[in-house]
Amino acid sequence: MQLQKSVNRWLPDEKVMVLEKESDALMVLRRIGSQKQRRVIQRERRPHLLAEQVEFVPDPENSSVGTVKMTGYLRGQILSVNSLVHIPGWGDYQMRQIDSPGDPHSLGNSRGDMQEYKVLAVADPSKQESLERENVPDPMDAEQTWPTEEEMAEAEERIKRVKRVPAGMSDYQAAWIPDCDAEEVEGEEDEDDDDDMECDEAQSEEDSDGEGSEDAETMTVT
């Protein structure tokens, strides 16, 4: 019972069966035969093969490299000869071709298909996936270009607009004032002191003339 409680803690849907008699062993075999294989979604989305036969053919010029021949039943999705295959513990490799050696366990009475050998697909070097895992760094990637003299001159010669807005109005509210109500003033941002004095005097005269009007301030919008 203690073992049953320990198993139920991690595997609540599983059941522990006791083997005391031969009939219990038959019950276990019957239960194993009636079990359904659970689908592994990650595995079903990709082609996979459990190799029944593995043969390594060394290269005549260099025995440290060669070709690996694997024979087995392919399951899952369709396998492209131009894609990469992953061998657990060894890494990724390119395929040269896919062959069909025939089914050695044919269900039919005829064994003629067993001897047939077909080449199903041959890899195309122009379409094969590369074995490179990292991109080659580009020294000019994200390179920032310095503005030209013409662009800098245009930025300095931009026309400034002076808008008279009510006092306390924010920049967002001032942006909604039509441009036709703004005065266009040509020149640089830093003006001479004499020009500043003239503008202040003109502004004070306008304020004195409109005594009954609403308070306003000026805002420069570029």
SVG drawing of the C-alpha trace seen along z (x, -y; Angstrom):
<svg xmlns="http://www.w3.org/2000/svg" viewBox="-13 -101 56 120">
<polyline fill="none" stroke="black" stroke-width="0.4" points="0.0,0.0 2.9,-2.3 4.3,-1.8 0.8,-2.5 0.6,-5.8 4.1,-6.8 3.3,-6.0 -0.1,-7.8 1.7,-10.9 3.6,-11.3 1.5,-9.1 -2.1,-9.4 -3.6,-7.6 -1.3,-4.6 -2.0,-1.4 0.5,1.0 -0.1,4.6 1.2,7.4 2.7,10.5 2.1,13.5 0.7,16.1 1.0,16.9 -2.4,15.5 -1.2,12.2 1.6,12.2 -1.0,12.9 -3.1,10.0 0.0,7.7 0.7,8.8 -2.9,8.3 -2.8,4.9 0.4,4.0 -1.1,5.2 -4.2,3.1 -2.3,-0.1 -2.5,-2.9 0.6,-4.8 0.5,-8.4 1.2,-10.9 4.1,-13.2 3.1,-16.4 6.7,-17.8 7.8,-14.5 4.8,-14.1 5.4,-17.6 8.8,-16.5 10.0,-13.5 11.8,-11.0 13.3,-7.6 14.4,-4.8 17.4,-3.3 17.4,0.5 20.7,0.8 23.6,-1.7 26.6,-1.5 29.6,-3.8 31.3,-4.0 34.7,-5.8 36.0,-8.2 38.8,-6.7 41.0,-9.8 40.3,-10.5 39.1,-7.7 38.1,-10.0 35.1,-11.2 32.6,-9.3 29.0,-8.5 26.5,-7.1 23.8,-4.8 20.7,-4.4 17.9,-2.0 14.5,-2.2 10.9,-3.2 10.2,-6.9 7.4,-8.4 5.8,-11.8 6.0,-14.4 7.5,-14.2 11.3,-14.3 13.1,-16.5 16.4,-15.4 17.6,-19.0 16.9,-19.5 19.2,-18.7 19.0,-15.7 19.9,-15.6 21.6,-12.5 21.3,-12.6 24.7,-13.0 26.5,-13.8 24.9,-16.9 23.3,-18.0 24.3,-16.7 23.3,-17.1 21.9,-14.2 23.1,-13.0 20.1,-10.9 17.1,-8.9 16.8,-5.3 14.1,-2.7 15.7,0.7 12.3,2.5 10.3,3.7 12.0,6.8 8.8,7.5 6.2,7.4 2.8,8.6 2.0,10.0 2.8,13.5 5.1,12.2 8.7,11.4 9.5,9.8 9.2,6.3 11.9,7.0 14.6,7.1 13.7,3.8 16.1,0.9 15.0,-2.6 16.5,-6.0 13.7,-8.2 15.5,-11.6 18.9,-13.2 20.0,-16.3 20.3,-19.6 23.4,-21.6 21.7,-24.9 18.7,-24.1 20.4,-22.3 20.3,-24.0 23.6,-25.3 25.3,-23.9 26.4,-27.3 24.7,-28.2 25.9,-31.7 25.6,-34.6 28.9,-36.2 29.0,-39.7 28.8,-42.6 31.1,-45.5 28.8,-48.0 25.7,-46.8 23.8,-49.5 26.2,-52.1 25.1,-55.7 25.6,-58.2 26.7,-61.7 24.4,-64.4 25.7,-66.2 26.4,-69.9 23.3,-70.6 21.1,-68.8 22.7,-70.8 22.2,-74.1 18.6,-73.3 18.1,-72.6 19.5,-76.0 17.4,-77.8 14.1,-76.4 11.3,-79.0 10.2,-79.6 6.6,-80.3 5.5,-82.5 2.0,-81.8 0.1,-84.0 -1.7,-81.6 -3.7,-82.1 -1.9,-82.1 -1.5,-78.7 -2.0,-76.7 0.1,-73.6 2.3,-72.7 -0.2,-70.0 -3.1,-72.5 -1.0,-75.1 -0.3,-72.6 -4.0,-72.7 -3.9,-76.4 -4.1,-76.9 -0.9,-77.8 -2.6,-80.7 -2.7,-82.5 1.0,-82.3 3.6,-84.9 6.5,-83.6 9.8,-85.0 12.9,-84.3 16.2,-84.3 18.3,-82.3 17.3,-81.4 19.8,-83.6 19.0,-87.2 20.8,-90.4 19.9,-92.2 18.6,-95.2 16.1,-93.0 15.0,-91.4 14.3,-94.9 12.3,-95.9 10.2,-92.8 9.6,-93.3 8.5,-96.9 6.2,-95.9 4.7,-93.2 4.1,-95.6 2.3,-98.1 0.0,-95.4 -0.8,-94.3 -1.6,-97.9 -3.9,-98.4 -5.9,-95.4 -6.8,-96.0 -10.1,-94.1 -8.7,-91.2 -7.7,-87.8 -4.1,-87.3 -1.9,-85.7 1.7,-84.4 3.9,-83.7 5.2,-80.2 7.8,-79.3 7.0,-76.3 9.5,-74.9"/>
</svg>
